[in-house]
Amino acid sequence: MNNLFAKGTPQQIPEVLANRDRRVALQNQLTKSHSDQTVIAAKLNIPGPIKNNETIKNFFVTKLTIFEKQLQAQYDFKMVEQWLDESTGPERFYLVDGPAEQVKHLTTAFEEADVSNRLFDLDVLSRQAGQTVSMSRTELGLPKRTCLICGRPAKECARSRRHTVAELQDRVAELIENS
């Protein structure tokens, strides 16, 4: 049905896990060295083995430009020089002069503003008691993420593998192509 996933380097679980470990290490380093700021780690939720290609990267950059304008309207921020454009997916990191709770409201509003924005995972991180802490939606009384296909809680569908990778890829391709 779609060609979005026809190009790119297929990723295996070890590569994805190694990338997650690199991302967590970078996030820890950022919150430690910038403990007075809030860190935003931006990535996409892309199902299946193809996590990045030119179309996915262009979608990521285009949508993040919109997010950056919204962020700039409320806070001083800077993009961290580590711009990751790995086969495991594009990632970008920001240092924000603003409280994590308020930044989380902004990131959640962006994620929910347009159905294609729901592909974004904008983690809001801060340093508390010497640890990197991720702010959750539910801590702020915000609704949990919902499934792109059926509207149930996304984690519930992911955990039970309610939808096939092909179904998820078709939906993701539709969202990216129509954005």
DRENSEVO-221276 format. One record per residue (C-alpha): residue number from 1; residue in three letters; x, y, z. Coordinates in Angstrom, 1 decimal. Layout:
BEGIN
<rec num="NUM" residu="ALA" c1="X" c2="Y" c3="Z"/>
...
***
This chain:
BEGIN
<rec num="1" residu="MET" c1="0.0" c2="0.0" c3="0.0"/>
<rec num="2" residu="ASN" c1="2.8" c2="2.4" c3="0.8"/>
<rec num="3" residu="ASN" c1="6.5" c2="3.0" c3="-0.1"/>
<rec num="4" residu="LEU" c1="7.6" c2="4.7" c3="3.0"/>
<rec num="5" residu="PHE" c1="9.2" c2="1.6" c3="4.4"/>
<rec num="6" residu="ALA" c1="10.8" c2="0.5" c3="1.1"/>
<rec num="7" residu="LYS" c1="14.0" c2="2.5" c3="1.7"/>
<rec num="8" residu="GLY" c1="16.2" c2="2.5" c3="4.8"/>
<rec num="9" residu="THR" c1="18.5" c2="0.2" c3="6.7"/>
<rec num="10" residu="PRO" c1="16.5" c2="-2.4" c3="8.6"/>
<rec num="11" residu="GLN" c1="17.2" c2="-2.4" c3="12.3"/>
<rec num="12" residu="GLN" c1="17.4" c2="-5.4" c3="14.6"/>
<rec num="13" residu="ILE" c1="16.7" c2="-5.4" c3="18.3"/>
<rec num="14" residu="PRO" c1="20.4" c2="-5.1" c3="19.4"/>
<rec num="15" residu="GLU" c1="20.8" c2="-1.9" c3="17.3"/>
<rec num="16" residu="VAL" c1="17.7" c2="-0.4" c3="18.7"/>
<rec num="17" residu="LEU" c1="18.7" c2="-1.3" c3="22.3"/>
<rec num="18" residu="ALA" c1="22.2" c2="0.1" c3="21.8"/>
<rec num="19" residu="ASN" c1="20.8" c2="3.3" c3="20.5"/>
<rec num="20" residu="ARG" c1="18.5" c2="3.6" c3="23.5"/>
<rec num="21" residu="ASP" c1="21.5" c2="3.1" c3="25.8"/>
<rec num="22" residu="ARG" c1="23.4" c2="5.9" c3="23.9"/>
<rec num="23" residu="ARG" c1="20.3" c2="8.2" c3="24.2"/>
<rec num="24" residu="VAL" c1="19.9" c2="7.5" c3="27.9"/>
<rec num="25" residu="ALA" c1="23.6" c2="8.2" c3="28.5"/>
<rec num="26" residu="LEU" c1="23.4" c2="11.5" c3="26.6"/>
<rec num="27" residu="GLN" c1="20.2" c2="12.5" c3="28.5"/>
<rec num="28" residu="ASN" c1="21.9" c2="11.7" c3="31.8"/>
<rec num="29" residu="GLN" c1="24.9" c2="13.8" c3="30.8"/>
<rec num="30" residu="LEU" c1="22.7" c2="16.7" c3="29.7"/>
<rec num="31" residu="THR" c1="20.6" c2="16.8" c3="32.8"/>
<rec num="32" residu="LYS" c1="23.8" c2="16.5" c3="34.9"/>
<rec num="33" residu="SER" c1="25.8" c2="19.2" c3="33.2"/>
<rec num="34" residu="HIS" c1="22.7" c2="21.5" c3="32.8"/>
<rec num="35" residu="SER" c1="20.8" c2="20.8" c3="36.0"/>
<rec num="36" residu="ASP" c1="19.2" c2="24.2" c3="36.0"/>
<rec num="37" residu="GLN" c1="17.5" c2="23.5" c3="32.6"/>
<rec num="38" residu="THR" c1="14.9" c2="21.1" c3="31.3"/>
<rec num="39" residu="VAL" c1="16.0" c2="18.7" c3="28.6"/>
<rec num="40" residu="ILE" c1="13.7" c2="17.7" c3="25.7"/>
<rec num="41" residu="ALA" c1="14.6" c2="14.5" c3="23.9"/>
<rec num="42" residu="ALA" c1="12.7" c2="14.4" c3="20.6"/>
<rec num="43" residu="LYS" c1="12.3" c2="11.2" c3="18.5"/>
<rec num="44" residu="LEU" c1="9.7" c2="9.4" c3="16.5"/>
<rec num="45" residu="ASN" c1="7.7" c2="6.2" c3="17.2"/>
<rec num="46" residu="ILE" c1="8.2" c2="4.3" c3="14.0"/>
<rec num="47" residu="PRO" c1="7.1" c2="0.6" c3="13.9"/>
<rec num="48" residu="GLY" c1="9.0" c2="-2.1" c3="12.2"/>
<rec num="49" residu="PRO" c1="12.6" c2="-2.5" c3="11.2"/>
<rec num="50" residu="ILE" c1="12.9" c2="0.6" c3="9.0"/>
<rec num="51" residu="LYS" c1="13.2" c2="3.5" c3="11.5"/>
<rec num="52" residu="ASN" c1="14.8" c2="6.2" c3="9.3"/>
<rec num="53" residu="ASN" c1="15.0" c2="7.3" c3="5.6"/>
<rec num="54" residu="GLU" c1="14.9" c2="10.6" c3="3.7"/>
<rec num="55" residu="THR" c1="11.1" c2="10.9" c3="4.0"/>
<rec num="56" residu="ILE" c1="11.0" c2="10.1" c3="7.7"/>
<rec num="57" residu="LYS" c1="13.9" c2="12.5" c3="8.4"/>
<rec num="58" residu="ASN" c1="12.2" c2="15.3" c3="6.4"/>
<rec num="59" residu="PHE" c1="8.9" c2="14.8" c3="8.3"/>
<rec num="60" residu="PHE" c1="10.8" c2="14.9" c3="11.6"/>
<rec num="61" residu="VAL" c1="12.7" c2="18.1" c3="10.7"/>
<rec num="62" residu="THR" c1="9.6" c2="19.9" c3="9.2"/>
<rec num="63" residu="LYS" c1="7.4" c2="19.1" c3="12.2"/>
<rec num="64" residu="LEU" c1="10.2" c2="20.0" c3="14.7"/>
<rec num="65" residu="THR" c1="10.5" c2="23.4" c3="13.0"/>
<rec num="66" residu="ILE" c1="6.9" c2="24.0" c3="14.0"/>
<rec num="67" residu="PHE" c1="7.5" c2="22.8" c3="17.5"/>
<rec num="68" residu="GLU" c1="10.6" c2="25.0" c3="17.8"/>
<rec num="69" residu="LYS" c1="8.5" c2="28.1" c3="17.0"/>
<rec num="70" residu="GLN" c1="6.0" c2="27.2" c3="19.7"/>
<rec num="71" residu="LEU" c1="8.8" c2="26.5" c3="22.1"/>
<rec num="72" residu="GLN" c1="10.5" c2="29.8" c3="21.3"/>
<rec num="73" residu="ALA" c1="7.3" c2="31.7" c3="21.9"/>
<rec num="74" residu="GLN" c1="7.4" c2="30.7" c3="25.5"/>
<rec num="75" residu="TYR" c1="11.0" c2="29.9" c3="26.5"/>
<rec num="76" residu="ASP" c1="14.6" c2="30.5" c3="25.8"/>
<rec num="77" residu="PHE" c1="16.2" c2="27.3" c3="24.5"/>
<rec num="78" residu="LYS" c1="19.0" c2="26.0" c3="22.5"/>
<rec num="79" residu="MET" c1="19.4" c2="22.9" c3="20.4"/>
<rec num="80" residu="VAL" c1="22.1" c2="20.5" c3="21.7"/>
<rec num="81" residu="GLU" c1="24.8" c2="20.0" c3="19.1"/>
<rec num="82" residu="GLN" c1="24.4" c2="16.3" c3="19.2"/>
<rec num="83" residu="TRP" c1="21.9" c2="15.9" c3="16.3"/>
<rec num="84" residu="LEU" c1="21.5" c2="12.1" c3="15.9"/>
<rec num="85" residu="ASP" c1="20.5" c2="10.9" c3="12.5"/>
<rec num="86" residu="GLU" c1="21.0" c2="7.3" c3="12.9"/>
<rec num="87" residu="SER" c1="19.5" c2="4.3" c3="11.1"/>
<rec num="88" residu="THR" c1="17.6" c2="3.7" c3="14.3"/>
<rec num="89" residu="GLY" c1="15.8" c2="7.0" c3="13.8"/>
<rec num="90" residu="PRO" c1="16.3" c2="10.8" c3="13.9"/>
<rec num="91" residu="GLU" c1="16.7" c2="12.4" c3="17.3"/>
<rec num="92" residu="ARG" c1="17.2" c2="15.9" c3="18.5"/>
<rec num="93" residu="PHE" c1="17.8" c2="17.3" c3="22.0"/>
<rec num="94" residu="TYR" c1="17.0" c2="20.7" c3="23.5"/>
<rec num="95" residu="LEU" c1="18.0" c2="22.6" c3="26.6"/>
<rec num="96" residu="VAL" c1="15.1" c2="24.8" c3="27.8"/>
<rec num="97" residu="ASP" c1="15.0" c2="27.6" c3="30.4"/>
<rec num="98" residu="GLY" c1="11.7" c2="26.6" c3="31.9"/>
<rec num="99" residu="PRO" c1="10.2" c2="24.3" c3="34.5"/>
<rec num="100" residu="ALA" c1="9.7" c2="20.7" c3="33.5"/>
<rec num="101" residu="GLU" c1="6.0" c2="20.7" c3="34.3"/>
<rec num="102" residu="GLN" c1="5.2" c2="23.6" c3="32.0"/>
<rec num="103" residu="VAL" c1="7.5" c2="22.3" c3="29.3"/>
<rec num="104" residu="LYS" c1="5.7" c2="18.9" c3="29.5"/>
<rec num="105" residu="HIS" c1="2.3" c2="20.7" c3="28.9"/>
<rec num="106" residu="LEU" c1="3.8" c2="22.4" c3="25.8"/>
<rec num="107" residu="THR" c1="5.2" c2="19.1" c3="24.4"/>
<rec num="108" residu="THR" c1="2.0" c2="17.3" c3="25.1"/>
<rec num="109" residu="ALA" c1="0.0" c2="20.0" c3="23.4"/>
<rec num="110" residu="PHE" c1="2.3" c2="19.7" c3="20.3"/>
<rec num="111" residu="GLU" c1="2.0" c2="15.9" c3="20.3"/>
<rec num="112" residu="GLU" c1="-1.8" c2="16.1" c3="20.4"/>
<rec num="113" residu="ALA" c1="-2.3" c2="19.2" c3="18.1"/>
<rec num="114" residu="ASP" c1="-2.3" c2="17.2" c3="14.9"/>
<rec num="115" residu="VAL" c1="-2.8" c2="13.5" c3="14.4"/>
<rec num="116" residu="SER" c1="0.6" c2="13.2" c3="12.6"/>
<rec num="117" residu="ASN" c1="2.3" c2="14.9" c3="15.6"/>
<rec num="118" residu="ARG" c1="1.3" c2="11.9" c3="17.6"/>
<rec num="119" residu="LEU" c1="4.2" c2="10.0" c3="16.0"/>
<rec num="120" residu="PHE" c1="6.5" c2="12.2" c3="18.1"/>
<rec num="121" residu="ASP" c1="7.9" c2="11.2" c3="21.4"/>
<rec num="122" residu="LEU" c1="9.0" c2="14.4" c3="23.2"/>
<rec num="123" residu="ASP" c1="10.5" c2="13.3" c3="26.5"/>
<rec num="124" residu="VAL" c1="10.8" c2="16.0" c3="29.1"/>
<rec num="125" residu="LEU" c1="13.7" c2="15.4" c3="31.5"/>
<rec num="126" residu="SER" c1="15.1" c2="17.1" c3="34.6"/>
<rec num="127" residu="ARG" c1="17.6" c2="16.5" c3="37.4"/>
<rec num="128" residu="GLN" c1="16.1" c2="15.6" c3="40.7"/>
<rec num="129" residu="ALA" c1="18.0" c2="14.3" c3="43.7"/>
<rec num="130" residu="GLY" c1="21.0" c2="13.5" c3="41.5"/>
<rec num="131" residu="GLN" c1="18.9" c2="11.4" c3="39.1"/>
<rec num="132" residu="THR" c1="17.5" c2="12.1" c3="35.6"/>
<rec num="133" residu="VAL" c1="13.7" c2="12.0" c3="35.9"/>
<rec num="134" residu="SER" c1="11.3" c2="11.9" c3="33.0"/>
<rec num="135" residu="MET" c1="8.1" c2="13.8" c3="33.4"/>
<rec num="136" residu="SER" c1="5.0" c2="11.7" c3="32.5"/>
<rec num="137" residu="ARG" c1="1.7" c2="12.9" c3="31.2"/>
<rec num="138" residu="THR" c1="-0.2" c2="11.3" c3="34.0"/>
<rec num="139" residu="GLU" c1="1.8" c2="13.1" c3="36.7"/>
<rec num="140" residu="LEU" c1="0.3" c2="16.3" c3="35.4"/>
<rec num="141" residu="GLY" c1="-3.2" c2="14.9" c3="35.0"/>
<rec num="142" residu="LEU" c1="-2.9" c2="14.8" c3="31.2"/>
<rec num="143" residu="PRO" c1="-4.5" c2="11.9" c3="29.3"/>
<rec num="144" residu="LYS" c1="-2.3" c2="8.9" c3="28.3"/>
<rec num="145" residu="ARG" c1="-1.3" c2="8.4" c3="24.7"/>
<rec num="146" residu="THR" c1="-3.9" c2="6.6" c3="22.6"/>
<rec num="147" residu="CYS" c1="-3.4" c2="4.1" c3="19.9"/>
<rec num="148" residu="LEU" c1="-3.2" c2="5.5" c3="16.4"/>
<rec num="149" residu="ILE" c1="-5.4" c2="2.7" c3="15.1"/>
<rec num="150" residu="CYS" c1="-8.1" c2="2.0" c3="17.7"/>
<rec num="151" residu="GLY" c1="-7.9" c2="4.8" c3="20.3"/>
<rec num="152" residu="ARG" c1="-7.3" c2="2.5" c3="23.3"/>
<rec num="153" residu="PRO" c1="-4.3" c2="3.3" c3="25.6"/>
<rec num="154" residu="ALA" c1="-1.2" c2="3.0" c3="23.3"/>
<rec num="155" residu="LYS" c1="0.9" c2="1.1" c3="25.9"/>
<rec num="156" residu="GLU" c1="-1.9" c2="-1.5" c3="26.2"/>
<rec num="157" residu="CYS" c1="-2.0" c2="-2.1" c3="22.5"/>
<rec num="158" residu="ALA" c1="1.8" c2="-2.2" c3="22.3"/>
<rec num="159" residu="ARG" c1="2.1" c2="-4.7" c3="25.2"/>
<rec num="160" residu="SER" c1="-0.6" c2="-7.0" c3="23.8"/>
<rec num="161" residu="ARG" c1="0.6" c2="-6.6" c3="20.2"/>
<rec num="162" residu="ARG" c1="-3.0" c2="-5.9" c3="19.3"/>
<rec num="163" residu="HIS" c1="-2.1" c2="-4.6" c3="15.8"/>
<rec num="164" residu="THR" c1="0.3" c2="-6.0" c3="13.3"/>
<rec num="165" residu="VAL" c1="3.5" c2="-4.2" c3="12.3"/>
<rec num="166" residu="ALA" c1="2.0" c2="-3.9" c3="8.7"/>
<rec num="167" residu="GLU" c1="-1.2" c2="-2.3" c3="10.1"/>
<rec num="168" residu="LEU" c1="0.9" c2="0.2" c3="12.2"/>
<rec num="169" residu="GLN" c1="3.2" c2="0.9" c3="9.2"/>
<rec num="170" residu="ASP" c1="0.2" c2="1.6" c3="6.9"/>
<rec num="171" residu="ARG" c1="-1.2" c2="4.1" c3="9.5"/>
<rec num="172" residu="VAL" c1="2.2" c2="5.8" c3="10.0"/>
<rec num="173" residu="ALA" c1="2.8" c2="6.0" c3="6.3"/>
<rec num="174" residu="GLU" c1="-0.7" c2="7.6" c3="5.9"/>
<rec num="175" residu="LEU" c1="0.0" c2="10.1" c3="8.6"/>
<rec num="176" residu="ILE" c1="3.4" c2="11.1" c3="7.2"/>
<rec num="177" residu="GLU" c1="2.3" c2="11.3" c3="3.6"/>
<rec num="178" residu="ASN" c1="-0.8" c2="13.4" c3="4.5"/>
<rec num="179" residu="SER" c1="1.1" c2="15.8" c3="6.8"/>
***
